[in-house]
Amino acid sequence: MVQFASYSIKNLVMESLYKLRNVDKKFAGINVAHDMTPKERSECKKLVSEAKQKEADDSSGEYMYRVRGYPGKMRIVQIKARRSTQVLRP
C-alpha cells in the first residue's frame, strides 16, 4: 500500500496508470486501485451491476455504461460506444 502526501499527487498517479499497458512483462502484473472501505466497495459493486443492467437494457448498442469517480463519489456515466468501421476492398 502506498500513501501520498496530498490528494492531488494521488490523482496525478491514478491518471497516469494507462501508461502501464505498454511496459515490460515484469511489470505487467502490477495492479493499482483506490483503497476503499467495505461500504465504498459494496457501493461500487452495486453501481457496476446497475451499469451492466443499463447496458443490457440498451437495445440500440449505441452507448456503454461505466462507473467513474473517486471512492465515495462514484457515479454511472453514459459513453458513446466506439464502432469499428472496416472497409472491405475487392
C-alpha beads as a LAMMPS data file, in Angstrom:
LAMMPS data file: protein, C-alpha beads

90 atoms
89 bonds

1 atom types
1 bond types

-500.0 500.0 xlo xhi
-500.0 500.0 ylo yhi
-500.0 500.0 zlo zhi

Masses

1 110.0

Atoms # bond

1 1 1 0.000 0.000 0.000
2 1 1 1.222 3.460 -0.883
3 1 1 0.109 6.627 0.877
4 1 1 0.580 10.026 -0.764
5 1 1 1.111 13.342 0.987
6 1 1 -1.724 15.009 -0.890
7 1 1 -4.826 14.053 -2.823
8 1 1 -3.592 15.908 -5.927
9 1 1 -0.450 13.752 -6.134
10 1 1 -2.568 10.615 -5.820
11 1 1 -4.810 11.855 -8.635
12 1 1 -1.779 12.520 -10.841
13 1 1 -0.559 8.959 -10.311
14 1 1 -4.003 7.434 -10.858
15 1 1 -4.495 9.417 -14.083
16 1 1 -1.146 8.168 -15.427
17 1 1 -1.847 4.466 -14.901
18 1 1 -2.826 3.928 -18.529
19 1 1 0.905 4.072 -19.320
20 1 1 1.381 0.709 -17.567
21 1 1 -0.247 -1.043 -20.520
22 1 1 2.918 -0.666 -22.604
23 1 1 5.554 -1.736 -20.085
24 1 1 7.858 -4.753 -19.864
25 1 1 6.421 -8.123 -18.904
26 1 1 7.979 -7.981 -15.439
27 1 1 5.722 -5.014 -14.590
28 1 1 2.623 -6.301 -16.407
29 1 1 1.188 -7.920 -13.267
30 1 1 1.012 -4.665 -11.318
31 1 1 -2.487 -3.671 -10.275
32 1 1 -3.248 -0.251 -8.793
33 1 1 -6.610 0.707 -7.298
34 1 1 -8.105 3.065 -4.754
35 1 1 -8.170 1.831 -1.172
36 1 1 -11.852 1.622 -0.322
37 1 1 -13.776 0.934 2.857
38 1 1 -16.167 -2.038 2.892
39 1 1 -19.085 0.396 2.480
40 1 1 -17.435 2.013 -0.565
41 1 1 -16.707 -1.431 -2.081
42 1 1 -20.343 -2.506 -1.730
43 1 1 -21.496 0.791 -3.259
44 1 1 -19.099 0.280 -6.162
45 1 1 -20.339 -3.294 -6.751
46 1 1 -23.938 -2.059 -6.719
47 1 1 -23.166 0.676 -9.253
48 1 1 -21.290 -1.743 -11.520
49 1 1 -24.244 -4.141 -11.558
50 1 1 -26.597 -1.221 -12.323
51 1 1 -24.321 -0.116 -15.183
52 1 1 -24.262 -3.656 -16.608
53 1 1 -28.055 -3.814 -16.400
54 1 1 -28.418 -0.452 -18.183
55 1 1 -26.078 -1.648 -20.922
56 1 1 -28.034 -4.890 -21.315
57 1 1 -31.328 -2.945 -21.471
58 1 1 -29.994 -0.565 -24.144
59 1 1 -31.172 -2.305 -27.289
60 1 1 -29.506 0.194 -29.650
61 1 1 -25.983 -0.722 -28.519
62 1 1 -25.055 2.898 -29.091
63 1 1 -23.885 3.554 -25.532
64 1 1 -21.758 1.901 -22.861
65 1 1 -22.336 2.499 -19.169
66 1 1 -19.360 2.683 -16.825
67 1 1 -18.741 3.594 -13.196
68 1 1 -16.464 6.597 -12.801
69 1 1 -15.315 8.795 -9.945
70 1 1 -13.450 8.578 -6.700
71 1 1 -14.470 6.321 -3.828
72 1 1 -17.411 7.926 -2.115
73 1 1 -18.262 9.992 -5.215
74 1 1 -18.793 7.271 -7.817
75 1 1 -21.474 7.566 -10.462
76 1 1 -22.644 5.832 -13.641
77 1 1 -21.740 7.625 -16.862
78 1 1 -23.033 7.041 -20.365
79 1 1 -20.304 6.767 -23.012
80 1 1 -20.822 6.658 -26.758
81 1 1 -19.740 3.212 -27.941
82 1 1 -16.932 3.040 -30.464
83 1 1 -17.807 1.181 -33.572
84 1 1 -15.102 -0.263 -35.741
85 1 1 -15.540 0.712 -39.350
86 1 1 -13.812 -1.760 -41.541
87 1 1 -13.514 -1.059 -45.239
88 1 1 -13.692 -4.142 -47.422
89 1 1 -11.724 -3.891 -50.633
90 1 1 -12.333 -6.142 -53.611

Bonds

1 1 1 2
2 1 2 3
3 1 3 4
4 1 4 5
5 1 5 6
6 1 6 7
7 1 7 8
8 1 8 9
9 1 9 10
10 1 10 11
11 1 11 12
12 1 12 13
13 1 13 14
14 1 14 15
15 1 15 16
16 1 16 17
17 1 17 18
18 1 18 19
19 1 19 20
20 1 20 21
21 1 21 22
22 1 22 23
23 1 23 24
24 1 24 25
25 1 25 26
26 1 26 27
27 1 27 28
28 1 28 29
29 1 29 30
30 1 30 31
31 1 31 32
32 1 32 33
33 1 33 34
34 1 34 35
35 1 35 36
36 1 36 37
37 1 37 38
38 1 38 39
39 1 39 40
40 1 40 41
41 1 41 42
42 1 42 43
43 1 43 44
44 1 44 45
45 1 45 46
46 1 46 47
47 1 47 48
48 1 48 49
49 1 49 50
50 1 50 51
51 1 51 52
52 1 52 53
53 1 53 54
54 1 54 55
55 1 55 56
56 1 56 57
57 1 57 58
58 1 58 59
59 1 59 60
60 1 60 61
61 1 61 62
62 1 62 63
63 1 63 64
64 1 64 65
65 1 65 66
66 1 66 67
67 1 67 68
68 1 68 69
69 1 69 70
70 1 70 71
71 1 71 72
72 1 72 73
73 1 73 74
74 1 74 75
75 1 75 76
76 1 76 77
77 1 77 78
78 1 78 79
79 1 79 80
80 1 80 81
81 1 81 82
82 1 82 83
83 1 83 84
84 1 84 85
85 1 85 86
86 1 86 87
87 1 87 88
88 1 88 89
89 1 89 90
